[in-house]
Amino acid sequence: MRSPERLANPVGGYNMLGKLGLPEILLILAIALLIFGPSKLADLGKGLGEGIKNFKSAVKDGEEGTDKKS
């Protein structure tokens, strides 16, 4: 078991994933590719990108709305 000192973030709090490097990320992507297949994975990525884009625009609109009210 890892000690809490090794998982502590410099900013404070704890990192739940521990150390997640490039080999681990590549392994996760390879498993996702095997499970979902290339076409479904592309659709998931497209949907995720659109969701992030919509979220950013909503946050931007919300910030502009609060500036106008002030």
N, C-alpha and C positions, 0 to 999 in steps of 0.2 A: 504494500500500500504506500502511496506517495504521501510525503509529509505536506502539510498546508503551505509551508514556506516555499516549496518548489512550484506550486501552482499559483502563487500570489502574483497579481498584476502589479506593475510599477505604479499605476494610477490608483490602485486600491481595489478591493474585491478579489474574486477568484475566477480563474479561467476554468470553466467546466469541461472543456475538451482537452485540456492539457496542451501538449505541444503538437500542433497539427501542421505538418510540413508538406512539401510538394509531393513526396512519394505517397503519403496518405491520401491527399486530395486526388491524385491520379488513380489510385486504387478505388476510391469511392466513385469516381466518374466511370471507370471501366465496369464496375458492378452495375451501375445505373444503365449503362449502355447495353449490357447483357440482359437486364430485366425488361427495360422498356423498348429497346430496339432503336435504330437511328432515326426513323421518321417520327416516332412518338416523342423521342428525346428532343428533336428539333421543335416540335409543336410546344412542348413544355417550356423550352427556352424562350420561344417567341412570346408565349403567354406571360412568362415571368418578366420579360423585358417590357411588354406593354403595361403590365401592372405597376412596375417601378416608375415608368414614364407618367402614368396617370397619377400615381401617388405624389410625385415631385410637382406636377402641375397643380394638384389640389393644395399642396403645402404652400406653393408660391402664391396661388390665388387667396389663400387664407391669410398670408402675411400682408398682401396688398390690401385686403379688406380691413385688417386691424389698423393699418397705417392711415387709411382714409377716415376711420371712425375717431381716431385720436385727435 
